[in-house]
Amino acid sequence: MIRHSVCALDCPDTCALLIDVDQEGGGSRLRGDPDHPVTRGFLCGKVARYLEREYSPERLLHPLKRAGAKGEGRFERISWDEALDTIAERLQDISDAYGSESILPYSYAGTMGLLQGSGMDRRFFHRLGASRLDRTICSAAGLAGLNATLGNRYGTEPEQFRHSRLIVAWGANIHGTNVHLWPFIVEARRNGAKLYVIDPVTTRTARLADKHFTIYPGSDLALALGLMHVIIGEGLQDAGFVEQHTSGFEALREKVAGYTPERVAGLTGIAAEDIVSLAREYATIRPAVIRLNYGIQRSERGGAATSAIAALPALTGSWKHVGGGLQLSLSQAFHFNRAGLEMPGRPTRTVNMTELGKALTEFDSPPVKALVVYNSNPAAIAPNQNLVLRGLRREDLFTVSLEQFQTDTADYADIVLPATTFLEHTDVYLAYGHYYLQLARPALPAPGECRSNVDVFRALAKRMGFNDACFDDSEDDMIRTLLDSGHPFLAGITLERLERERSVRLNIGDPFLPFAEGGFGTSSGKCELRADLWDYTPPVESRLGDAGLRARFPLELVSSKNDDSMNSTFGYRGATDAQTSRLVVHPADAQARAISTGDRVRAHNDRGSVVYTAEVSPDVREGVARAPSVRWNKMSPGRNNANALTSDRLTDMGGGPVFYSCLVQIEKCGD
């Protein structure tokens, strides 16, 4: 028997899946659905092995309560009744003593499903009056930048990349983290298209590109302004599109006059002649498209960098062409009735998830006394890790973790609840890399006593005496509420249609050219050329930043995504750990420190230190080191990972983390 599902992991591809199921209900084979226009019958290496995770002997199957010290990871089995009663009683006691805002939910995109990620859980915490979580950890700066320029998060659909003649992958390791876009690029290149990559690291995608521009980390805004200098200075802009559909061009012309190729070369590490040729090609080759990804916005000027890059297609008029434009996130096209799903309730305190360490150790009005974690692993993924772990070790902090595996965060929990995987529950899925809405029903039975997030938060609501009708809603009720938005993009897309077709394209037209005739989502209705936002200052922690810091910590650390893992999801795999235990160092930097491949090395700064195995390689440029992330702390000799080195400073827009603005020193460990 073949059943259908959808990959719930945090990836733009949101793949449609087929699972072979035997007569006993067990899954024996997982593959991509060949009928889905983007999945096209194949899966990434991460998810192709997902049944290993489904049936792993390390899977959590029963509720647990802590039996040892926080962080020790020693637990004993309890019943669901004891677990739910304990959680409800503790949350009520904490709310009575300190106020409901002393309770903090912490979640992100461990599942991209709407019901399990932002459904009954939001209703529960909103009804409780808990603190709100500002979910900034991944994309907040980039989305803020995109909105500042375009007014909404639409973009070029992946199917149109086959028509492009120039594809610029800017901070986007497509082959490693967005692999279902790759066949469309291959098709375009067979028809003569060029692929250029802008990235400080030689990624899988960079190795396959026609040109690779090895930019300094965090200098993307400077490069964008340099490209604009050439385009405007040489009159290569689309004058008609600029006049009709943009605002602020004259101020921008004045601003970019100072960003000469020679100056920008010094700021970015890209040769002046390469800046000129890239600008000319981008402005004259038709159609040209930019695949922008979130790497560029994980630095101090990440929001402004995204905002500026998003303006380039308007300057050149490439939004008019099939195969032109830009793609970062397409998620806003899914105009759901989120208010109906989440039941927002009264406003309460908002806590930025990037600053979790501060929230757990410094907040006092009120202090955070309870932390409920689901769809995330903050002990491993949050910045300023040592401060986060200090907070998680507090004996007066009541922590609950809904998990599939005993993660680093689960080790610090007082109660651990076993969660279902996406193959075991109902959910509905948007995508941020294509325009297809998908439904998945349970394809496999949940093992042991695992329960879905919807079930858990519904049960907790009942335990706490919340008798609101919304807590009686079934999954189907919630889906119908989501779809009832009245927006034309969702018109005619019902639960029944999703049940029949499983994957339905939004009502956006084919091809979808969101800004071919303007229609930007800004207040002016035009693409905003935000010269007021686009002054480039190097990040404090960079080669051109604070000189004192640079003298002590001379290497720029980039802890970018590992190709064969998904944030911390697959950290228990031995092969994943081998990849994320590496520190890639340029040969010149290694020689200066007497470091060879295979040596144990220590990367450190004022926030912490981490032990790695060195890999000496020209895949990073001199002055840059790369730590593929995210390693599970418990797998490391020091029980930490690269986030012991990253700071919890915030980006210029959106309040996101500056993971890639991080200076370190590296030294060989003693024998």
LINVEN-V372384 format. One record per pair of residues at least 12 apart in sequence whose C-alpha atoms are under 6 Angstrom apart, sorted by the first residue. I is the first residue (numbers start at 1). J is the second residue. Records with the same first field share a line. If there is no record, write none. Layout:
I=J  J
This chain:
1=20  21
2=19  20  21
3=18  19  443
4=17  18
5=17  440
6=440
8=111  112
9=111
10=109
12=431  432  433
13=433
14=431
15=39
16=32  33
17=31  32  33
18=30  31  32  33
46=564
59=404  405
60=404  405  418
61=418  448  449  450
62=418  449
63=77  78  416  417  418
64=76  77  78  415  416
65=414  415
66=414
70=393  412
71=411  412
73=411
88=464
100=129  130
101=130  131
102=366  367  368  369
103=130  368  370
104=131  371
105=371  372
106=372  373
107=373  374  375  376
108=375  376
109=375
110=375  376
113=427  428  429
114=428
115=427
116=453  454
119=341  342
120=454  457
121=457
122=342
123=342  343
126=344  345
131=348  349  350
132=349  350
133=350  351
134=351  352  353
135=353
136=656
137=354  656
140=654  656
141=297  303  653  654  656
142=297  303  306
144=654
145=303  304  306  307
146=307
149=307  527  528
150=520  527
151=520  521  522
152=521
153=329  330  332
154=330
155=326  327  330
156=325  326  327
157=434
158=181
160=323
161=184  323
162=184  185  187  188
163=188  323
164=287  288  323
165=193  287  288
166=193  194  288
167=195  288  289  290
168=195  196  197  290
169=197  291
170=197  198  292
171=198  199  293  295  296
172=292  293
173=205
175=205
176=563
195=209  210
196=209  210  211  212
197=212
198=212  213
199=214  215
200=214  215  216  217
201=619  620
202=619
215=268  269
216=268  269
218=299
219=268
220=305
221=305
222=536
224=309
225=256
226=259  261  264
227=279
229=256  257
237=315  316
238=316  317
241=317
242=315
245=518  526
246=526  527  528
247=528  529
248=529
252=531
283=316
287=321  323  324
288=324
289=324  325  326
290=326
291=326  327
292=327  328
293=328
298=658  659  660
299=658  660  661
300=539  651  652  658
301=652
303=652  653
304=534
313=325
319=515  516
320=516
329=432
330=432  433
331=431  432
336=482  483  485
337=482  485
341=482
354=657
355=648
357=387  388
360=391
361=391
369=397
370=397  398  399
371=399
372=399  400
373=401
374=401  402
377=409
379=408  409
383=643  646  647  648
384=643  644  646  647  648
385=643  644
386=644
399=413  414
400=413  414  415  416
401=416
402=416  417  419
403=418  419
404=418  419
418=450
419=450  451  452
420=450  451  452
423=442  443  444
424=442  443  444  445  446
425=442
426=440  441  442
427=440
435=505  506
436=504  505
437=503  504
438=502  503
439=498  502
458=471
489=506  507  508
541=661  662  663
553=663  664  665
554=665
555=623  624  663  664
556=624  662  663
557=624  625  626  662  663
558=626  660
559=626  627  628  629
560=628  629
561=628  629
562=628  629
567=630
568=630
571=631  632
580=628  629  631
581=612
582=612  613  614
583=612  614  615  626  627
584=615  616  625  626
585=616  617  625
586=616  617  618  620  621  622
587=616
597=614  615  616
598=613  614
599=613  614
600=612  613  669
601=667  668  669
602=666  667
603=665  666
604=664  665
605=664
607=645
608=644  645
646=659  662
